[in-house]
Each structure stands twice: as C-alpha cells, then as structure tokens.
Amino acid sequence: MSGPPAKFREREGKKVIEVAKKAGAKSVEFRYGEVTAIIRLAESADAPIAPDANEWTVDDAHKA
C-alpha cells in the first residue's frame, strides 16, 4: 500500500513555474505549512533563462 495522496504534485509545480516565466517573474515561492521554497527564475529581468538551467546543474562539471 502506498502513502497518502500528495498535497502538491510535481506537474502542478512545473505549470506554476512555466506560467511565472512567461509572465516575467524573477522567482516563485512555494509554501506548505512552515516550509517555504523559493526558486529563482533569472538573475535579472534582462537575462534570458536557459531551457535546461536549474540550480543543481548550472555550475556542475559532472552533469550529463
């Protein structure tokens, strides 16, 4: 038996980030209870966002 259903699904988070990027947002903030996650979308409004960039692989020499 698996656990209880997720409160927030990955696909919902991806959709929120996609819409925020299109709207020109610099960051997205997810809050659940006492936990807050802030995701930066761009360093500045003038900097384009690379389609494969994320905070884990930008400076990682070992990425695939």
Distance bins in CASP14 RR format, pairs under 12 A and 6 or more apart:
PFRMAT RR
TARGET T0000
AUTHOR 0000-0000-0000
RMODE 2
METHOD distances of the structure
MODEL  1
6 12 0 0 0 0 1 0 0 0 0 0 0
6 13 0 0 0 0 0 1 0 0 0 0 0
6 32 0 0 0 0 0 1 0 0 0 0 0
7 13 0 0 0 0 0 1 0 0 0 0 0
7 30 0 0 0 0 0 1 0 0 0 0 0
7 31 0 0 0 0 0 1 0 0 0 0 0
7 32 1 0 0 1 0 0 0 0 0 0 0
7 33 0 0 0 0 1 0 0 0 0 0 0
7 35 0 0 0 0 0 1 0 0 0 0 0
8 14 0 0 0 0 0 1 0 0 0 0 0
8 15 0 0 0 0 0 1 0 0 0 0 0
8 16 0 0 0 0 1 0 0 0 0 0 0
8 30 1 0 0 1 0 0 0 0 0 0 0
8 31 0 0 0 0 0 1 0 0 0 0 0
8 32 1 0 0 1 0 0 0 0 0 0 0
8 33 0 0 0 0 0 1 0 0 0 0 0
8 35 0 0 0 0 0 1 0 0 0 0 0
8 37 0 0 0 0 0 1 0 0 0 0 0
9 15 0 0 0 0 1 0 0 0 0 0 0
9 16 0 0 0 0 0 1 0 0 0 0 0
9 30 0 0 0 0 0 1 0 0 0 0 0
10 16 0 0 0 0 0 1 0 0 0 0 0
10 17 0 0 0 0 0 1 0 0 0 0 0
10 30 0 0 0 0 0 1 0 0 0 0 0
11 17 0 0 0 0 0 1 0 0 0 0 0
11 18 0 0 0 0 0 1 0 0 0 0 0
12 18 0 0 0 0 0 1 0 0 0 0 0
12 19 0 0 0 0 0 1 0 0 0 0 0
12 28 0 0 0 0 0 1 0 0 0 0 0
12 30 0 0 0 0 1 0 0 0 0 0 0
12 32 0 0 0 0 0 1 0 0 0 0 0
13 19 0 0 0 0 1 0 0 0 0 0 0
13 20 0 0 0 0 1 0 0 0 0 0 0
13 28 0 0 0 0 1 0 0 0 0 0 0
13 29 0 0 0 0 0 1 0 0 0 0 0
13 30 1 0 0 1 0 0 0 0 0 0 0
13 32 0 0 0 0 0 1 0 0 0 0 0
13 37 0 0 0 0 0 1 0 0 0 0 0
13 39 0 0 0 0 1 0 0 0 0 0 0
14 20 0 0 0 0 0 1 0 0 0 0 0
14 21 0 0 0 0 0 1 0 0 0 0 0
14 28 0 0 0 0 0 1 0 0 0 0 0
14 30 0 0 0 0 0 1 0 0 0 0 0
14 39 0 0 0 0 0 1 0 0 0 0 0
14 54 0 0 0 0 0 1 0 0 0 0 0
15 21 0 0 0 0 0 1 0 0 0 0 0
15 22 0 0 0 0 0 1 0 0 0 0 0
15 28 0 0 0 0 0 1 0 0 0 0 0
16 22 0 0 0 0 0 1 0 0 0 0 0
16 23 0 0 0 0 0 1 0 0 0 0 0
16 25 0 0 0 0 1 0 0 0 0 0 0
16 27 0 0 0 0 0 1 0 0 0 0 0
16 28 1 0 0 1 0 0 0 0 0 0 0
16 29 0 0 0 0 1 0 0 0 0 0 0
16 30 1 0 0 1 0 0 0 0 0 0 0
16 31 0 0 0 0 0 1 0 0 0 0 0
16 37 0 0 0 0 0 1 0 0 0 0 0
16 39 0 0 0 0 1 0 0 0 0 0 0
16 41 0 0 0 0 0 1 0 0 0 0 0
17 23 0 0 0 0 0 1 0 0 0 0 0
17 24 0 0 0 0 0 1 0 0 0 0 0
17 25 0 0 0 0 1 0 0 0 0 0 0
17 27 0 0 0 0 1 0 0 0 0 0 0
17 28 1 0 1 0 0 0 0 0 0 0 0
17 29 0 0 0 0 0 1 0 0 0 0 0
17 30 0 0 0 0 1 0 0 0 0 0 0
17 37 0 0 0 0 0 1 0 0 0 0 0
17 38 0 0 0 0 0 1 0 0 0 0 0
17 39 1 0 0 1 0 0 0 0 0 0 0
17 40 0 0 0 0 0 1 0 0 0 0 0
17 41 1 0 0 1 0 0 0 0 0 0 0
17 42 0 0 0 0 0 1 0 0 0 0 0
17 49 0 0 0 0 0 1 0 0 0 0 0
17 54 0 0 0 0 0 1 0 0 0 0 0
18 24 0 0 0 0 0 1 0 0 0 0 0
18 25 0 0 0 0 0 1 0 0 0 0 0
18 28 0 0 0 0 0 1 0 0 0 0 0
18 39 0 0 0 0 0 1 0 0 0 0 0
18 41 0 0 0 0 0 1 0 0 0 0 0
18 49 0 0 0 0 0 1 0 0 0 0 0
18 51 0 0 0 0 0 1 0 0 0 0 0
19 25 0 0 0 0 1 0 0 0 0 0 0
19 28 0 0 0 0 1 0 0 0 0 0 0
19 41 0 0 0 0 0 1 0 0 0 0 0
20 26 0 0 0 0 1 0 0 0 0 0 0
20 27 0 0 0 0 1 0 0 0 0 0 0
20 28 1 0 1 0 0 0 0 0 0 0 0
20 29 0 0 0 0 1 0 0 0 0 0 0
20 30 0 0 0 0 0 1 0 0 0 0 0
20 38 0 0 0 0 0 1 0 0 0 0 0
20 39 0 0 0 0 1 0 0 0 0 0 0
20 40 0 0 0 0 0 1 0 0 0 0 0
20 41 1 0 0 1 0 0 0 0 0 0 0
20 42 0 0 0 0 0 1 0 0 0 0 0
20 49 0 0 0 0 0 1 0 0 0 0 0
21 27 0 0 0 0 0 1 0 0 0 0 0
21 28 0 0 0 0 1 0 0 0 0 0 0
21 39 0 0 0 0 0 1 0 0 0 0 0
21 40 0 0 0 0 0 1 0 0 0 0 0
21 41 1 0 1 0 0 0 0 0 0 0 0
21 42 0 0 0 0 1 0 0 0 0 0 0
21 45 0 0 0 0 0 1 0 0 0 0 0
21 48 0 0 0 0 0 1 0 0 0 0 0
21 49 1 0 0 1 0 0 0 0 0 0 0
21 50 0 0 0 0 0 1 0 0 0 0 0
21 51 0 0 0 0 0 1 0 0 0 0 0
21 53 0 0 0 0 0 1 0 0 0 0 0
22 28 0 0 0 0 0 1 0 0 0 0 0
22 41 0 0 0 0 0 1 0 0 0 0 0
22 49 0 0 0 0 0 1 0 0 0 0 0
23 41 0 0 0 0 1 0 0 0 0 0 0
23 45 0 0 0 0 0 1 0 0 0 0 0
24 41 1 0 0 1 0 0 0 0 0 0 0
24 42 1 0 0 1 0 0 0 0 0 0 0
24 44 0 0 0 0 0 1 0 0 0 0 0
24 45 1 0 0 1 0 0 0 0 0 0 0
24 46 0 0 0 0 0 1 0 0 0 0 0
24 47 0 0 0 0 0 1 0 0 0 0 0
24 48 0 0 0 0 0 1 0 0 0 0 0
24 49 0 0 0 0 1 0 0 0 0 0 0
25 38 0 0 0 0 0 1 0 0 0 0 0
25 39 0 0 0 0 1 0 0 0 0 0 0
25 40 0 0 0 0 1 0 0 0 0 0 0
25 41 1 0 1 0 0 0 0 0 0 0 0
25 42 0 0 0 0 1 0 0 0 0 0 0
25 45 0 0 0 0 1 0 0 0 0 0 0
25 49 0 0 0 0 0 1 0 0 0 0 0
26 38 0 0 0 0 0 1 0 0 0 0 0
26 39 0 0 0 0 0 1 0 0 0 0 0
26 40 1 0 0 1 0 0 0 0 0 0 0
26 41 1 0 1 0 0 0 0 0 0 0 0
26 42 1 0 1 0 0 0 0 0 0 0 0
26 43 0 0 0 0 1 0 0 0 0 0 0
26 44 1 0 0 1 0 0 0 0 0 0 0
26 45 1 0 0 1 0 0 0 0 0 0 0
26 46 0 0 0 0 0 1 0 0 0 0 0
26 47 0 0 0 0 1 0 0 0 0 0 0
26 49 0 0 0 0 0 1 0 0 0 0 0
27 36 0 0 0 0 0 1 0 0 0 0 0
27 37 0 0 0 0 0 1 0 0 0 0 0
27 38 1 0 1 0 0 0 0 0 0 0 0
27 39 1 0 0 1 0 0 0 0 0 0 0
27 40 1 0 1 0 0 0 0 0 0 0 0
27 41 1 0 1 0 0 0 0 0 0 0 0
27 42 0 0 0 0 1 0 0 0 0 0 0
27 43 0 0 0 0 0 1 0 0 0 0 0
27 44 0 0 0 0 0 1 0 0 0 0 0
27 45 0 0 0 0 0 1 0 0 0 0 0
27 49 0 0 0 0 0 1 0 0 0 0 0
27 55 0 0 0 0 0 1 0 0 0 0 0
28 36 0 0 0 0 0 1 0 0 0 0 0
28 37 0 0 0 0 1 0 0 0 0 0 0
28 38 1 0 0 1 0 0 0 0 0 0 0
28 39 1 0 1 0 0 0 0 0 0 0 0
28 40 0 0 0 0 1 0 0 0 0 0 0
28 41 1 0 0 1 0 0 0 0 0 0 0
28 42 0 0 0 0 0 1 0 0 0 0 0
29 35 0 0 0 0 0 1 0 0 0 0 0
29 36 1 0 0 1 0 0 0 0 0 0 0
29 37 1 0 0 1 0 0 0 0 0 0 0
29 38 1 0 1 0 0 0 0 0 0 0 0
29 39 1 0 0 1 0 0 0 0 0 0 0
29 40 0 0 0 0 0 1 0 0 0 0 0
29 41 0 0 0 0 0 1 0 0 0 0 0
30 36 1 0 0 1 0 0 0 0 0 0 0
30 37 1 0 1 0 0 0 0 0 0 0 0
30 38 1 0 0 1 0 0 0 0 0 0 0
30 39 1 0 0 1 0 0 0 0 0 0 0
31 37 1 0 0 1 0 0 0 0 0 0 0
31 38 0 0 0 0 1 0 0 0 0 0 0
37 55 0 0 0 0 0 1 0 0 0 0 0
38 55 0 0 0 0 0 1 0 0 0 0 0
39 49 0 0 0 0 0 1 0 0 0 0 0
39 53 0 0 0 0 0 1 0 0 0 0 0
39 54 0 0 0 0 1 0 0 0 0 0 0
39 55 1 0 0 1 0 0 0 0 0 0 0
39 56 0 0 0 0 0 1 0 0 0 0 0
40 47 0 0 0 0 0 1 0 0 0 0 0
40 49 0 0 0 0 1 0 0 0 0 0 0
40 53 0 0 0 0 0 1 0 0 0 0 0
40 54 0 0 0 0 1 0 0 0 0 0 0
40 55 1 0 0 1 0 0 0 0 0 0 0
40 58 0 0 0 0 0 1 0 0 0 0 0
41 47 0 0 0 0 1 0 0 0 0 0 0
41 48 0 0 0 0 0 1 0 0 0 0 0
41 49 1 0 0 1 0 0 0 0 0 0 0
41 50 0 0 0 0 0 1 0 0 0 0 0
41 53 0 0 0 0 1 0 0 0 0 0 0
41 54 0 0 0 0 0 1 0 0 0 0 0
41 55 0 0 0 0 0 1 0 0 0 0 0
42 48 1 0 0 1 0 0 0 0 0 0 0
42 49 1 0 1 0 0 0 0 0 0 0 0
42 50 0 0 0 0 1 0 0 0 0 0 0
42 53 0 0 0 0 1 0 0 0 0 0 0
42 58 0 0 0 0 0 1 0 0 0 0 0
43 49 0 0 0 0 1 0 0 0 0 0 0
43 50 0 0 0 0 0 1 0 0 0 0 0
43 53 0 0 0 0 0 1 0 0 0 0 0
43 55 0 0 0 0 0 1 0 0 0 0 0
43 58 0 0 0 0 0 1 0 0 0 0 0
47 53 0 0 0 0 0 1 0 0 0 0 0
49 58 0 0 0 0 0 1 0 0 0 0 0
50 57 0 0 0 0 1 0 0 0 0 0 0
50 58 0 0 0 0 1 0 0 0 0 0 0
52 58 0 0 0 0 1 0 0 0 0 0 0
52 60 0 0 0 0 0 1 0 0 0 0 0
52 63 0 0 0 0 1 0 0 0 0 0 0
52 64 0 0 0 0 0 1 0 0 0 0 0
53 59 0 0 0 0 0 1 0 0 0 0 0
53 60 0 0 0 0 0 1 0 0 0 0 0
53 63 0 0 0 0 0 1 0 0 0 0 0
54 60 0 0 0 0 1 0 0 0 0 0 0
54 63 0 0 0 0 1 0 0 0 0 0 0
56 62 0 0 0 0 0 1 0 0 0 0 0
56 63 0 0 0 0 1 0 0 0 0 0 0
56 64 0 0 0 0 0 1 0 0 0 0 0
57 63 1 0 1 0 0 0 0 0 0 0 0
57 64 0 0 0 0 1 0 0 0 0 0 0
END
